[in-house]
Amino acid sequence: YEIYQCDWSSDVCSSDLEDAIAAYPDYFDALTAAGKEYVDRGDYAKGAAYLVRAVTVNSRSYSAYGSLAYAAYKLNKLPEALEAAKLAVSLESKAINARLLLARLLRLTGSLKAAEITLVETKKLAPGAPQVYYEMALVLNRQNRNAEAAAELEQYLKLIPNDPERKSVEELIAKLKAPPSPASKFAN
């Protein structure tokens, strides 16, 4: 219990967790806590190492798989990230952040239809989550469905009217709505 009472801004807690893990190498809670903390700090490689051990001990933790997926994504290990994200969503199908990460990874690995299906399902679970609309716009744009992508971005802005990036999003919407120039058909 004391593990969770740590001041994470110091290295004392990390040391305590590492001591606990050294004494009890299969201590799932300590492995998960250490992994998530290192991921939160931006030390994705160290966090991923602990989280791999955690999911080896307990393969039923969607939270550990979700954090592992994010760490692998940040390390640009997309196949590993995709596998972990799929497992996280399979264990907790209503976890919006895990679903968003899964959709992003599907998009980045070229599985656009699967990403779109994941986002359609996610919208049903969280219709007020702006990031779902933004991610959907990216998926639709990759499929050259620009009018639909623009509509998704418009919905995104409705949900976040004071977005600090509003002007650039509005400019992107205008570009998506503009008819393609004749020269652009020959660009590729």
N, C-alpha and C positions, 0 to 999 in steps of 0.2 A: 504494500500500500504506500509506503514511503516513497517509492520510485516516482509516483505521480505527484508528489508534493515538491518536486524539484524546481529550482529556478533555472529554466532552460537557457537563460541568457549567459549562464556560466558553464564551464566545462565540468563542474562538479557532478552534475546529474549524469552526463555522458559517462563519466568515469564510474559512477555507481552502477549504471546499467551494464557497462562493459564488465565490471567485477561480478555482477550477478550472472551474466551470460557465461563468463569464464567458469564460475562455480557450477552453473546449471546450463549446459550448452543447448538444451532443448526447452528452455523456459520461454514458451511462446509469447507471453505478455511482454517480457523484457525485450525479446527479439523484435517484436512489432513496434513497441514504443521507441526503441533505438532507431529502427529503420525509418519510421515516420519522422522522427525528430531530425535525423540527418537529411532526409528529403526536404523537410520544411526549411532547413538551414541552407539548402542548395548543394549539399554534398551528396549528389545523386548516386555516385558509385558506391560510397560507403553505405548509404541507405538501402540501395538495391541489394547489396551483399547480405545485410541483416534480414531484409524482407524475403529473399530467396530461402534463407534458412527458416524463417517463420512459416512460410507456406509449405515447406517440406514437413514441418512438425504438425501443422494444422491446415489441411487443404480445403477447409470449409469457411475460411475467413474472407469474405468479399472485400472488407476494408484493407486487409494486407495485400490482396491481389490488386486492388485499385491503386494503392500507393506504389506498389511495384510497377504497375503499368505506367504511372506518371514518371517514375524515376527512369525507367527504360526509355520512355519517350524523350525525356530531357537529355538522355545520353545518346539519342539518335539510334537506338536499337529498336527499330520499328517492328520487326517480326516478333521480338520478345514482348514488346509493349502491347502489341495487338493480341497475342495469346493471353497475357495477363488480364487485359481489359475484357476479353470475351469471358474469361473465367469469373471475373468480378461481377459482370452483368448476369451471368448464368446463376450465380449464387444469390444475387439481390437485384432482381429485374427492375425494381423501382428506384434504384440509386441513380439520380439524375446526373451527377458529375461523372460517374463511371460510364453512363450511356453517352454523354457528350464526348468523353475521351475516346470511347470506342468508335463513335462516328468520325471523329477527327482522324483517328488512325486508319480507319477504313478508307477515308478520302485520300490520305497521304500515300496509302499503298495501292491506290487505283481502283478500289472496290466501291465505285460511286453508287451503284444501285443499292448495295447493302448499307452504305452510309445513309442514303436517303430513307430507306425503310426504317433504320434505327432512329433517325430523327423524326419521322412521322409518328412512330410509336412514342417517342419521348415527348413530342408536343402534346399528345393525349394525356400524358402523365403530368406535364408541367407547362400548360399553355401560357403561363405568365413568365416563363424563363427566357429572357431576351437572348441569351447566348445560343439557344436552340435555333432561333431565327437567323442569327448571324452565321452559324455553322451551315445551316441549310442553304443560305445564299451562296456560300463558297462551293458547296456540292453542286448546286444547280448551275452556277457559272462554269464549273469545269465540264458540264454537259452541254454548254452553249445554250442554256435555257435562261437567257439574260433577263427577259421580262419577269419571269417568275423569281429570279434572284433579286431583282429590284424590289418586288413586292415583299419579299422576306426582309430585306433591309429596311423598308418602310415600316413594317411591323416592329422590327427591332427598335427603331427610333421612337415609335409610339410608346414602347415599354420603358425606354430610357430617354425621356425628352431632354434631359440636361447632360447628355453624354459629352464629355470633353472633346471627343473626336467627331462630333456631329457634322461639322462642316465638311470634313473629308468623306464621311459616309454619304452625305448628300451629293457630293461631287461624284462619288462612285455610282450612286443611283442614277444620276443624269447620264453618265457614260453607258451604263447598262441599258438605259431606255433609248439611247440614240441609235438610229438605224446604222447598220454597218456601212462603212464607206466602200465604194467599189474596189479601191486599192487593197483593202484589208482581206478581200477574198483570195488575193494572190500572195499574201504575206508568207504563207507556209508552203 
